[in-house]
Amino acid sequence: MPDVGIQGGRRGVTAAAVPALVEKAREGDPRSVGRLVSLVEDESPLLPELTRVLSPYAGHARIIGLTGSPGVGKSTSTNALIGELRKRDQRVAVLAVDPSSPFSGGALLGDRIRMGDHVLDPGVFIRSMAARGHLGGLAWTTPQALRVLDAAGFDVVLVETVGVGQSEVEVAGQADTTIVLLAPGMGDGIQAAKAGILEIGDVYVVNKADREGAEKVRRDLRSMLGLAERRDGAWQPPVLKTTASTGDGVVEVVDAIEQHGDWLRESGELQRRRVRRARNEIETLALTALRRRWGTVGEGDRLDELAKAVVAGETDPYAAADSLL
């Protein structure tokens, strides 16, 4: 893989070395890109400096999210999309969020194995990240990792989520275009998806279309999407069929991504989505810092004293919280 072999080297990175490392990443050095992503994954103390250096270069890449229940063929579809995007002369990065190993806490790397067709392509960078128990289908550090890949000059960044079912909607907050994958023969596919991921898609894809029932899933999807209220000029999500293992239908999916990108720019929605994304990231960082400070509050006697006062009826929880703050 492009980033294999950097595990030991990242420990020696200093604040002074960050600009040079970013420059090498922008020149296309995959090891440098891998080292920067590793700093993000490790939640390095250098993250503020790294983000400062990266920020002027970010904003170029299109972020494409792929989500869906386990077994719909997300990794195979990602592999097929890489191939089509490369035919269109696009540099592609993939951030595949894998389930965490219950033993090591690391990523199981199954997604990267299924994308092995592109390992030796210098225009493709593939990185697995462990979810580490974070819900919503993404890793906690996904936004920072996306900034690294964006600033490194990739034209498209594909984000493949873990595969956790109805709650796997966080990708919509990180992506410019969200692709929702379903497949026939997996029970009631619409029922499995409608409570969550059916509400976030910009492009819907029925994969494994060579299987019986694919057309029915497509009709059901169209019917459900037709019930949604949309304002005038709103994007109308297409429902496409693919067989990712053979590449059938993949051209149409990439065409739909391009069409959605055009609509995003023309309607102003791209700017709105990216501002919302930045807002959420700022809020998350601020709340994380506050939680870390809060950890010191519980170490003294004050919290215990207030808790005893609440139990004794001498004060109430709201007043105690105000006093603590």
Sequence and secondary structure as in RCSB ss.txt:
>XXXX:A:sequence
MPDVGIQGGRRGVTAAAVPALVEKAREGDPRSVGRLVSLVEDESPLLPELTRVLSPYAGHARIIGLTGSPGVGKS
TSTNALIGELRKRDQRVAVLAVDPSSPFSGGALLGDRIRMGDHVLDPGVFIRSMAARGHLGGLAWTTPQALRVLD
AAGFDVVLVETVGVGQSEVEVAGQADTTIVLLAPGMGDGIQAAKAGILEIGDVYVVNKADREGAEKVRRDLRSML
GLAERRDGAWQPPVLKTTASTGDGVVEVVDAIEQHGDWLRESGELQRRRVRRARNEIETLALTALRRRWGTVGEG
DRLDELAKAVVAGETDPYAAADSLL
>XXXX:A:secstr
 TTTT TTGGGG  GGGHHHHHHHHHTT HHHHHHHHHHHHTT TTHHHHHHHHGGG S SEEEEEE STTS HH
HHHHHHHHHHHHTT  EEEEEEE B TTTSSB  HHHHHTGGGTT TTEEEEEEE TT SSSS TTHHHHHHHHH
HTT SEEEEE    GGG  GGGGT SEEEEEE TTSSSHHHHHHTTGGGT SEEEE  TTSTTHHHHHHHHHHHH
HTS   TT     EEE BTTTTBTHHHHHHHHHHHHHHHHHHTHHHHHHHHHHHHHHHHHHHHHHHHHHHHHTTS
SHHHHHHHHHHTTSS HHHHHHHH 
